[in-house]
Amino acid sequence: MIFRADTDQYESSLAVVLESSMFKALEMQEYAGNRLLWSLSEEERARLRPNMKHVTLALGQVVYECGERIDYVYFPTTCVVSLLYTMRDGSTAEMALAGNDGVVGIALFLGGGNIPHRAVAQIGGLALKMPARVLQEEFTRGGPLQHILLLYTQALITQISQTAVCNRLHPLEQRLCRWLLLCHDRLNGSEIPMTQEIIANMLGGRRESVTVAAGRLQDAGLIHYSRGHIKVLDREGLETMVCECYKIVDDELSRLVGAPQRSELNKRVPCREADGEAL
Ligand SMILES: [Zn+2]
């Protein structure tokens, strides 16, 4: 019986250790999914953890409406959120996108309170959410979180500015390459679930023009489009074709918040014959 009790105790202790290490591994995985949180020290992350919750943002889910009070900020890990402006006539254009490189809700810590644009999950997935009050308190502390949030804001300003310049000066085909690369950088795979109508809304172009531009990229063997999914077949090919705007945004982000740990899947995928699905 004593032996049995010892065994039980041993197994119980082992279970606690395993559970604890599994939880820690899971926690590390969660944080590793977001470049800003991953850049913090382990102590800093452990302190923030009780106030963060993993949530799923579904494709098309509105994270913030224009002018709405911000109750939570979101650190995307696998989802990608678009910051969009909708004009009075209903036409829409994307100003920037935020994925595992950033945070959604910067107006909260900048002091403005709300934002004059919408934030919509354009690629569904996971994010870590933190209550507004907690983030404001953390930001006021002036520690490493404040530092990385300010650096990210500078990188986001670069992305917004470069998007404006790109939309004004560069052809749709190059803008589509830029957008695909920015999305691809923020995903753990080569598949981008996306319809051409949504892409047209993102790029501020007409659907027909997006169909032509996407068709050219598919004919060149760079992407394959099928049933609302875009598969990147040749990332290096897209990098060759894209305008200078992509690299400016990517370089500035890496300089300010650190280089990404890109998944093997995000590296060059060998070109293959498209399956013949019509665009
Ligand atoms: Zn451009």
Residues whose N, C-alpha, C, O or C-beta is under 5 A from the ligand:
A	BS01	ZN	C166 H170 C243 E244 C245
